[in-house]
């Protein structure tokens, strides 16, 4: 979840068009050495890939958390990379897998009734306020939101978080405005409903 909700990358664009010739240098050495390079200056453009995937998938997660998991995964896999697929597609594949893993882990943790982390990122705090929730409940509610159908998530993110016009969205998608509003409402109800139920003692649910 990018705090500033950046614009998506252009279709067909690479995260960093100048990295392909340098991938051997960037990915050479031990996982620790590779990780150190990835942290310094983001030479593979992982942050941009994360932002694009979060936005295009209408996923509510802390971008910093996904970025750190992604570069750790890339560092561990660097020694097995031989140039295929192209480095930008390879990086994107790692980010996609990290997103899937985190979404699954968060949802399973929430279903199991695990407590929210003591420290919650500013991204969840910023989202929680307008919805009348505390940040811990917001993080758990997002775990429920992130497994909703993409159409419902996208409608909520565009209408509620990005404050887009319903009429503009209907024209762009070629769909009925009422249908789009209902999708956004379903997502909002899922967030608020999960936050309420998660705040109750487990024996009272």
Backbone torsions as a table, in degrees:
resi	resn	phi	psi	omega
1	UNK	NA	102.7	179.2
2	UNK	-73.5	130.7	-178.2
3	UNK	-61.9	-34.0	-178.0
4	UNK	-98.7	2.1	179.9
5	UNK	46.0	70.2	-174.8
6	UNK	-67.3	158.7	177.9
7	UNK	-66.4	146.2	-179.4
8	UNK	-69.4	155.4	175.8
9	UNK	-66.9	151.8	178.2
10	UNK	-65.5	144.8	-179.3
11	UNK	-57.0	130.0	178.4
12	UNK	83.9	-1.0	-178.5
13	UNK	-80.8	157.2	178.1
14	UNK	-97.7	151.9	178.3
15	UNK	-62.2	-38.2	173.8
16	UNK	-149.3	104.1	-172.5
17	UNK	-66.3	-13.0	-175.2
18	UNK	-98.9	7.2	-171.7
19	UNK	-91.8	-19.6	-172.9
20	UNK	-54.8	-46.7	-179.7
21	UNK	-67.2	-20.2	-173.7
22	UNK	-100.8	3.3	-173.2
23	UNK	-62.7	-31.8	179.9
24	UNK	-62.4	-40.7	179.0
25	UNK	-69.8	-43.1	-177.7
26	UNK	-63.1	-39.6	-173.2
27	UNK	-98.8	8.5	-178.7
28	UNK	-80.6	148.3	173.7
29	UNK	99.6	-165.0	-178.5
30	UNK	-75.5	161.4	175.2
31	UNK	-54.2	-37.0	178.8
32	UNK	-64.2	-41.4	179.7
33	UNK	-67.7	-41.3	178.7
34	UNK	-63.8	-44.6	-179.8
35	UNK	-59.3	-40.6	179.1
36	UNK	-60.7	-39.7	178.6
37	UNK	-68.1	-39.9	-177.6
38	UNK	-67.5	-31.2	178.1
39	UNK	-72.2	-35.3	-177.6
40	UNK	-85.8	101.5	173.1
41	UNK	83.0	-1.6	177.6
42	UNK	49.6	59.7	-172.9
43	UNK	-65.3	-20.1	178.2
44	UNK	-99.2	4.4	177.4
45	UNK	64.9	35.4	-175.9
46	UNK	-66.0	-37.1	180.0
47	UNK	-59.4	-41.1	178.8
48	UNK	-65.0	-39.0	178.3
49	UNK	-64.8	-43.1	178.2
50	UNK	-60.1	-48.3	-179.5
51	UNK	-59.3	-42.6	-178.9
52	UNK	-65.1	-42.4	-179.1
53	UNK	-68.6	-39.5	177.1
54	UNK	-63.1	-41.6	-178.5
55	UNK	-71.0	-49.2	-176.6
56	UNK	-66.1	-28.7	178.7
57	UNK	-92.6	-0.5	-177.2
58	UNK	48.4	51.4	-177.8
59	UNK	-105.0	135.2	-179.6
60	UNK	-102.2	91.8	177.4
61	UNK	-140.1	158.3	177.5
62	UNK	-73.8	118.7	-176.7
63	UNK	-61.5	-35.8	-180.0
64	UNK	-63.7	-39.8	179.2
65	UNK	-63.0	-44.5	-179.7
66	UNK	-67.3	-40.5	179.3
67	UNK	-59.8	-46.2	-179.1
68	UNK	-64.4	-41.5	178.1
69	UNK	-65.0	-38.9	-177.4
70	UNK	-66.9	-45.7	-177.6
71	UNK	-69.4	-31.0	175.5
72	UNK	-65.5	-41.2	179.2
73	UNK	-66.1	-42.7	179.4
74	UNK	-62.6	-42.5	-179.8
75	UNK	-61.9	-40.4	179.9
76	UNK	-68.1	-29.3	-176.5
77	UNK	-93.8	-7.7	-171.5
78	UNK	-56.8	-40.0	-176.3
79	UNK	-66.2	-17.4	-179.7
80	UNK	-97.6	-5.0	-176.7
81	UNK	-83.1	131.6	-177.5
82	UNK	-123.4	18.7	176.6
83	UNK	97.6	-1.3	177.5
84	UNK	-132.1	128.4	-1.7
85	UNK	-69.3	-179.1	178.0
86	UNK	-53.7	149.9	-170.7
87	UNK	-59.3	-36.0	-179.9
88	UNK	-66.3	-40.3	177.6
89	UNK	-68.1	-35.8	178.3
90	UNK	-64.3	-44.9	177.2
91	UNK	-62.5	-45.4	-179.8
92	UNK	-59.5	-40.8	179.2
93	UNK	-61.0	-39.4	177.5
94	UNK	-66.3	-41.0	179.2
95	UNK	-64.3	-43.1	178.5
96	UNK	-59.1	-43.2	-179.3
97	UNK	-67.3	-40.4	177.2
98	UNK	-61.6	-44.4	177.9
99	UNK	-58.0	-46.7	-179.8
100	UNK	-61.4	-42.3	-179.5
101	UNK	-63.9	-46.1	-177.2
102	UNK	-67.2	-41.9	178.6
103	UNK	-60.6	-44.8	179.5
104	UNK	-65.0	-45.4	-179.3
105	UNK	-61.9	-45.2	-178.9
106	UNK	-64.1	-40.8	-178.8
107	UNK	-67.3	-42.6	178.6
108	UNK	-64.6	-39.4	178.8
109	UNK	-64.4	-41.7	179.4
110	UNK	-65.4	-44.0	178.8
111	UNK	-62.8	-31.4	179.6
112	UNK	-79.3	-6.8	178.6
113	UNK	80.6	21.4	-179.6
114	UNK	-66.1	146.7	179.1
115	UNK	-70.4	149.8	176.4
116	UNK	-69.2	151.2	177.4
117	UNK	-57.9	150.0	180.0
118	UNK	-61.9	-36.4	178.4
119	UNK	-105.7	125.5	-179.8
120	UNK	-117.3	138.1	-173.8
121	UNK	-65.8	159.3	178.3
122	UNK	-61.2	-28.7	-179.3
123	UNK	-60.4	-43.7	179.1
124	UNK	-71.5	-35.1	177.8
125	UNK	-62.4	-42.8	-179.3
126	UNK	-65.1	-36.1	-179.0
127	UNK	-77.6	-32.7	-174.5
128	UNK	-67.7	-39.7	-174.6
129	UNK	-53.4	-56.5	-178.5
130	UNK	-61.6	-22.8	-179.1
131	UNK	-93.9	-0.8	178.6
132	UNK	73.1	28.6	-178.6
133	UNK	-116.4	158.4	171.9
134	UNK	-84.1	155.8	-174.9
135	UNK	-58.0	-37.2	179.4
136	UNK	-63.9	-44.2	177.1
137	UNK	-64.7	-34.9	-179.3
138	UNK	-65.3	-40.5	179.2
139	UNK	-63.4	-43.4	179.5
140	UNK	-67.7	-37.7	178.0
141	UNK	-64.9	-35.8	177.7
142	UNK	-65.1	-31.4	176.6
143	UNK	-62.1	-35.2	175.7
144	UNK	-74.4	-42.8	179.9
145	UNK	-58.1	-41.3	-172.1
146	UNK	-69.1	-11.1	175.8
147	UNK	-104.9	5.9	173.9
148	UNK	-71.3	162.9	175.3
149	UNK	-57.2	145.6	-178.0
150	UNK	-56.7	-40.1	-178.1
151	UNK	-60.3	-40.1	179.1
152	UNK	-69.0	-43.2	179.1
153	UNK	-62.0	-45.8	-177.5
154	UNK	-63.1	-41.0	179.6
155	UNK	-63.2	-42.9	179.3
156	UNK	-64.6	-48.2	-177.9
157	UNK	-61.1	-44.3	-177.5
158	UNK	-69.2	-44.2	-175.8
159	UNK	-78.4	-43.1	-172.1
160	UNK	-91.6	-45.7	-174.6
161	UNK	-88.4	-38.5	-179.3
162	UNK	-96.4	-5.4	175.0
163	UNK	56.8	39.7	177.8
164	UNK	-78.2	155.4	178.6
165	UNK	-73.3	134.4	178.3
166	UNK	-62.9	-40.2	179.0
167	UNK	-65.1	-39.3	178.1
168	UNK	-62.7	-43.1	179.0
169	UNK	-64.8	-40.4	180.0
170	UNK	-62.9	-41.2	178.0
171	UNK	-66.1	-43.1	-177.8
172	UNK	-64.4	-41.2	-176.5
173	UNK	-89.0	-13.5	-176.8
174	UNK	66.4	35.4	-177.4
175	UNK	-126.1	166.8	178.8
176	UNK	-71.3	133.0	-178.4
177	UNK	-61.2	-34.8	179.8
178	UNK	-63.7	-39.8	179.1
179	UNK	-63.6	-41.8	179.4
180	UNK	-64.5	-42.6	179.5
181	UNK	-63.3	-37.5	178.7
182	UNK	-65.8	-37.4	177.6
183	UNK	-62.9	-45.5	179.3
184	UNK	-62.4	-37.8	179.6
185	UNK	-66.6	-40.3	177.8
186	UNK	-60.5	-41.8	179.4
187	UNK	-66.0	-43.1	178.2
188	UNK	-62.1	-43.3	178.7
189	UNK	-62.2	-37.0	178.8
190	UNK	-65.1	-41.9	178.9
191	UNK	-64.1	-50.9	-176.6
192	UNK	-68.3	-39.4	-179.7
193	UNK	-66.0	-42.0	179.7
194	UNK	-68.4	-38.2	179.1
195	UNK	-63.7	-40.3	178.4
196	UNK	-65.8	-46.3	-177.6
197	UNK	-67.6	-34.4	179.7
198	UNK	-71.0	-21.0	179.2
199	UNK	-84.1	-8.4	179.9
200	UNK	-88.0	150.2	171.8
201	UNK	-58.9	143.7	-172.7
202	UNK	-59.7	-31.8	-179.5
203	UNK	-73.1	-11.9	-177.3
204	UNK	-101.6	1.5	-177.7
205	UNK	-78.7	NA	NA
